[in-house]
Amino acid sequence: MKRVGLYAKKHHPDAVGFGREVMNWLLARNIEVMLEEDLASALGVTRDYVDDEIPERSDLIIVLGGDGTLISVARHVGARMKPILGVNLGSLGFLTEITQDETFTTLERVVKGDFEVSGRLMLDAVVRRDGNEIARYSVLNDAVINKGALARIIDMEAWVDQDYLTTFKADGLIIATPTGSTAYNLAAGGPIIYPGLNCLVISPICPHMLTNRPVIVSSKSVIRIEVKFQDQHVVLTADGQVGMPLRGGDVVELRRSQTRTMLVKSPSKNYFEVLRAKLRWGER
């Protein structure tokens, strides 16, 4: 391994100090480090590259922060599909499985090529208005259609491939990947889906009909949601970080991306151990 890209959560009290430790550890092993702009500035490092070059030129991406930071970086890495090592600066994360204490023992193995990756399914979310594409988002966790604070219940006509599913009357609708099944989907009563499965879940948020339940479909399916409303504040968000307001008649189309996010697996814990720790299963 010759070059590593290093990202850190903005405004985190430990990010800069620990980022310096990780950088110095890598440099001591003759591994070049490319720092994202804010971290480089905080560390007083002069760069001769821009952020867009980091994923292309790096053999490994290290993210210091939480799951939200990793999701943001994964969107930046995009189709380059470089392995991403997530280090959680707080409690254990679903995606950032490595703790600070485990960082350097894990890196010892990773820089030697002794690691496994979990390829996480992603979605392409496209917004069409009057038949024209007006926006496109890359999604790792979920795409959510949600109403504003004062909006009424939204009618959302859902199709799976060429088959009509139903018209959801609800506060919103979540379309989640297996990775995103432990995020908003879980809070909305949706199922936990093992990351390796090739499926998606459609979960209504506070549906008017109690019989509207989450539906799992194949990841090969194309999901189309047409929003049916007038004069309401309704938004689409991708991974809770980017998005746009929707108008009545807009169609949100979701399909499996050709891109996957490649997460470096923790050498010391498996997925179910992470679940037990995060959800506190077995505690009394």
KOLMIKE-144202 format. One record per residue (C-alpha): residue number from 1; residue in one letter; x, z, y. Coordinates in steps of 0.001 Angstrom, whole numbers, plus 500000, padded with zeros to 6 digits. Layout:
N
[node NUM,'a',[X,Z,Y]],
...
***
This chain:
284
[node 1,'m',[500000,500000,500000]],
[node 2,'k',[501566,498857,503256]],
[node 3,'r',[499019,499421,506020]],
[node 4,'v',[496117,501831,506588]],
[node 5,'g',[493368,501796,509214]],
[node 6,'l',[492477,505247,510537]],
[node 7,'y',[489178,506143,512217]],
[node 8,'a',[487924,509544,513371]],
[node 9,'k',[484647,510994,514593]],
[node 10,'k',[484438,511035,518369]],
[node 11,'h',[484278,514404,520130]],
[node 12,'h',[484879,516398,516947]],
[node 13,'p',[487148,519391,517642]],
[node 14,'d',[489281,518820,514527]],
[node 15,'a',[489397,515023,514551]],
[node 16,'v',[492431,514474,516780]],
[node 17,'g',[494606,517216,515285]],
[node 18,'f',[493824,516293,511713]],
[node 19,'g',[494134,512608,512561]],
[node 20,'r',[497685,513300,513729]],
[node 21,'e',[498454,515075,510428]],
[node 22,'v',[497145,512142,508388]],
[node 23,'m',[499007,509608,510542]],
[node 24,'n',[502307,511485,510232]],
[node 25,'w',[501843,511902,506473]],
[node 26,'l',[501393,508147,506077]],
[node 27,'l',[504256,507245,508401]],
[node 28,'a',[506573,509555,506439]],
[node 29,'r',[505859,507353,503414]],
[node 30,'n',[506636,504147,505309]],
[node 31,'i',[502974,503168,505529]],
[node 32,'e',[501966,501519,508801]],
[node 33,'v',[498947,503124,510503]],
[node 34,'m',[496469,501229,512668]],
[node 35,'l',[494408,503571,514845]],
[node 36,'e',[491007,502834,516324]],
[node 37,'e',[491044,502786,520108]],
[node 38,'d',[489717,506260,520941]],
[node 39,'l',[491917,507999,518376]],
[node 40,'a',[494997,506079,519526]],
[node 41,'s',[494300,507095,523114]],
[node 42,'a',[493832,510758,522164]],
[node 43,'l',[497100,510719,520202]],
[node 44,'g',[499009,508911,522947]],
[node 45,'v',[499794,505946,520707]],
[node 46,'t',[500259,502504,522274]],
[node 47,'r',[498665,499645,520335]],
[node 48,'d',[499404,495924,520188]],
[node 49,'y',[496133,495089,518416]],
[node 50,'v',[492378,495463,518974]],
[node 51,'d',[489849,497288,516808]],
[node 52,'d',[488474,494069,515312]],
[node 53,'e',[491856,493391,513697]],
[node 54,'i',[492055,496714,511839]],
[node 55,'p',[489818,495943,508817]],
[node 56,'e',[491365,492523,508276]],
[node 57,'r',[494962,493755,508347]],
[node 58,'s',[494524,497070,506491]],
[node 59,'d',[494813,497702,502745]],
[node 60,'l',[492784,500910,503040]],
[node 61,'i',[490429,502410,505624]],
[node 62,'i',[490398,506185,506145]],
[node 63,'v',[487454,507753,507971]],
[node 64,'l',[487658,511329,509274]],
[node 65,'g',[484234,512702,510111]],
[node 66,'g',[480860,512722,508394]],
[node 67,'d',[478497,510284,506732]],
[node 68,'g',[477337,508888,510088]],
[node 69,'t',[480887,508036,511103]],
[node 70,'l',[481534,506364,507769]],
[node 71,'i',[478352,504273,508050]],
[node 72,'s',[479422,503087,511487]],
[node 73,'v',[482873,502132,510214]],
[node 74,'a',[481384,500403,507143]],
[node 75,'r',[479376,498177,509464]],
[node 76,'h',[482593,497355,511341]],
[node 77,'v',[484476,496583,508105]],
[node 78,'g',[481635,494300,507027]],
[node 79,'a',[482366,491393,504704]],
[node 80,'r',[486061,492237,504409]],
[node 81,'m',[485079,494819,501761]],
[node 82,'k',[488211,496957,502102]],
[node 83,'p',[488233,500310,500264]],
[node 84,'i',[487058,503170,502480]],
[node 85,'l',[488178,506754,501943]],
[node 86,'g',[485827,509208,503618]],
[node 87,'v',[487111,512667,504562]],
[node 88,'n',[484457,515128,505698]],
[node 89,'l',[485530,517350,508571]],
[node 90,'g',[482595,519708,508011]],
[node 91,'s',[480651,520360,504844]],
[node 92,'l',[480668,517965,501915]],
[node 93,'g',[478911,514662,502596]],
[node 94,'f',[477076,512260,500302]],
[node 95,'l',[479469,509473,501345]],
[node 96,'t',[482426,511437,502699]],
[node 97,'e',[483144,513228,499419]],
[node 98,'i',[486706,514352,500165]],
[node 99,'t',[487191,517696,501942]],
[node 100,'q',[490045,518377,504348]],
[node 101,'d',[491762,520558,501765]],
[node 102,'e',[491677,517704,499224]],
[node 103,'t',[492897,515016,501617]],
[node 104,'f',[496613,514863,500920]],
[node 105,'t',[496420,515366,497145]],
[node 106,'t',[493865,512547,497070]],
[node 107,'l',[496009,510338,499295]],
[node 108,'e',[498994,510838,496997]],
[node 109,'r',[497023,509065,494283]],
[node 110,'v',[495337,506488,496500]],
[node 111,'v',[498511,505136,498122]],
[node 112,'k',[499894,504548,494615]],
[node 113,'g',[496809,502534,493707]],
[node 114,'d',[495464,505243,491398]],
[node 115,'f',[491823,505293,492479]],
[node 116,'e',[488369,503916,491674]],
[node 117,'v',[485798,502522,494075]],
[node 118,'s',[482025,502592,494107]],
[node 119,'g',[480622,499301,495386]],
[node 120,'r',[477515,500226,497394]],
[node 121,'l',[474690,497734,497806]],
[node 122,'m',[473943,496646,501377]],
[node 123,'l',[471058,494815,503019]],
[node 124,'d',[470739,492095,505617]],
[node 125,'a',[467832,492910,507931]],
[node 126,'v',[466511,490006,510012]],
[node 127,'v',[463863,490194,512740]],
[node 128,'r',[461780,487044,513251]],
[node 129,'r',[459536,486459,516256]],
[node 130,'d',[457296,483395,516371]],
[node 131,'g',[459261,482058,513388]],
[node 132,'n',[462652,482379,515097]],
[node 133,'e',[465430,484793,514153]],
[node 134,'i',[466060,487085,517120]],
[node 135,'a',[468203,489837,515560]],
[node 136,'r',[470211,490604,512437]],
[node 137,'y',[471602,493910,511181]],
[node 138,'s',[473829,495003,508325]],
[node 139,'v',[472386,498014,506499]],
[node 140,'l',[474069,500503,504173]],
[node 141,'n',[471471,503303,504098]],
[node 142,'d',[468093,502170,505359]],
[node 143,'a',[466035,500086,507711]],
[node 144,'v',[463212,502030,509332]],
[node 145,'i',[460171,500877,511268]],
[node 146,'n',[458947,503846,513284]],
[node 147,'k',[456449,504555,516026]],
[node 148,'g',[457213,506233,519327]],
[node 149,'a',[456028,509722,520194]],
[node 150,'l',[452727,508570,521733]],
[node 151,'a',[451991,505572,519499]],
[node 152,'r',[449096,505490,517067]],
[node 153,'i',[449393,504824,513336]],
[node 154,'i',[451049,501452,512643]],
[node 155,'d',[449629,498778,510344]],
[node 156,'m',[452494,497131,508406]],
[node 157,'e',[451745,494271,506022]],
[node 158,'a',[454272,494333,503176]],
[node 159,'w',[455250,491476,500875]],
[node 160,'v',[457714,491475,497967]],
[node 161,'d',[458939,487928,497422]],
[node 162,'q',[455720,485865,497481]],
[node 163,'d',[453500,488731,496372]],
[node 164,'y',[451389,490797,498750]],
[node 165,'l',[452057,494514,498216]],
[node 166,'t',[449734,496292,500667]],
[node 167,'t',[449171,496984,504325]],
[node 168,'f',[450611,500408,505007]],
[node 169,'k',[448839,502506,507643]],
[node 170,'a',[451445,505091,508500]],
[node 171,'d',[453776,506549,511105]],
[node 172,'g',[456442,504208,509794]],
[node 173,'l',[458106,502609,506811]],
[node 174,'i',[461547,503089,505221]],
[node 175,'i',[463311,500456,503137]],
[node 176,'a',[466284,502203,501563]],
[node 177,'t',[469182,501277,499313]],
[node 178,'p',[470258,503620,496505]],
[node 179,'t',[472907,504982,498890]],
[node 180,'g',[470233,505638,501510]],
[node 181,'s',[467829,507226,499040]],
[node 182,'t',[469293,510659,499848]],
[node 183,'a',[468769,510199,503607]],
[node 184,'y',[465471,509647,505479]],
[node 185,'n',[463835,508408,502269]],
[node 186,'l',[464384,511779,500591]],
[node 187,'a',[462931,513643,503574]],
[node 188,'a',[459862,511377,503400]],
[node 189,'g',[459253,512265,499747]],
[node 190,'g',[461025,509273,498201]],
[node 191,'p',[463077,509387,494998]],
[node 192,'i',[466822,509902,494599]],
[node 193,'i',[468316,506691,493155]],
[node 194,'y',[471676,506580,491410]],
[node 195,'p',[474090,504513,493538]],
[node 196,'g',[474929,502044,490768]],
[node 197,'l',[471355,500831,490293]],
[node 198,'n',[470299,497454,491693]],
[node 199,'c',[467033,498371,493330]],
[node 200,'l',[465428,499237,496662]],
[node 201,'v',[462748,501738,497606]],
[node 202,'i',[459895,501218,500073]],
[node 203,'s',[458695,504580,501377]],
[node 204,'p',[455871,505112,503885]],
[node 205,'i',[456280,507841,506504]],
[node 206,'c',[453218,510115,506709]],
[node 207,'p',[450782,507490,505327]],
[node 208,'h',[447096,507666,506270]],
[node 209,'m',[446190,507065,502614]],
[node 210,'l',[447627,509754,500360]],
[node 211,'t',[447690,507226,497523]],
[node 212,'n',[450356,505201,499371]],
[node 213,'r',[453462,506283,497503]],
[node 214,'p',[457092,505077,497464]],
[node 215,'v',[457591,501853,495496]],
[node 216,'i',[460846,500817,493806]],
[node 217,'v',[461582,497085,493579]],
[node 218,'s',[464471,494949,492372]],
[node 219,'s',[467380,494462,494763]],
[node 220,'k',[466956,490732,494112]],
[node 221,'s',[463603,490854,495890]],
[node 222,'v',[463064,489744,499466]],
[node 223,'i',[460941,492274,501341]],
[node 224,'r',[458929,491126,504353]],
[node 225,'i',[457149,493499,506698]],
[node 226,'e',[454862,492130,509405]],
[node 227,'v',[453944,494689,512044]],
[node 228,'k',[450293,494542,513111]],
[node 229,'f',[449782,496272,516446]],
[node 230,'q',[449368,495678,520144]],
[node 231,'d',[450672,497659,523119]],
[node 232,'q',[452452,500299,521083]],
[node 233,'h',[456039,501541,521188]],
[node 234,'v',[457486,500689,517758]],
[node 235,'v',[461160,500299,516899]],
[node 236,'l',[463315,499071,514058]],
[node 237,'t',[466477,501059,513372]],
[node 238,'a',[469298,500213,510962]],
[node 239,'d',[471071,503232,509487]],
[node 240,'g',[469719,505299,512391]],
[node 241,'q',[472398,503849,514672]],
[node 242,'v',[471388,500405,515935]],
[node 243,'g',[468084,498633,516358]],
[node 244,'m',[465502,497180,518714]],
[node 245,'p',[461877,497476,519853]],
[node 246,'l',[459329,495398,517950]],
[node 247,'r',[456280,493486,519116]],
[node 248,'g',[453030,492857,517315]],
[node 249,'g',[453455,489946,514912]],
[node 250,'d',[457211,490457,514443]],
[node 251,'v',[458425,490095,510866]],
[node 252,'v',[461249,492190,509447]],
[node 253,'e',[462842,490507,506436]],
[node 254,'l',[465234,492371,504160]],
[node 255,'r',[467354,491014,501347]],
[node 256,'r',[470431,492057,499403]],
[node 257,'s',[473640,491288,501257]],
[node 258,'q',[476583,489471,499717]],
[node 259,'t',[478674,492306,501159]],
[node 260,'r',[479191,495681,499516]],
[node 261,'t',[480699,498821,500973]],
[node 262,'m',[483616,499864,498771]],
[node 263,'l',[483868,503670,498757]],
[node 264,'v',[486871,505387,497205]],
[node 265,'k',[485560,507862,494628]],
[node 266,'s',[486601,511471,494697]],
[node 267,'p',[489010,512151,491807]],
[node 268,'s',[487716,515708,491501]],
[node 269,'k',[483927,515444,491610]],
[node 270,'n',[481246,513032,490398]],
[node 271,'y',[477988,511959,492036]],
[node 272,'f',[475894,514652,490385]],
[node 273,'e',[478293,517376,491503]],
[node 274,'v',[477902,516116,495066]],
[node 275,'l',[474105,516161,494666]],
[node 276,'r',[474121,519728,493375]],
[node 277,'a',[476343,520898,496221]],
[node 278,'k',[474464,519086,499007]],
[node 279,'l',[470957,519919,497778]],
[node 280,'r',[471935,523377,496570]],
[node 281,'w',[470448,522915,493145]],
[node 282,'g',[470734,525976,490936]],
[node 283,'e',[470976,528429,493838]],
[node 284,'r',[468632,531410,494020]],
***
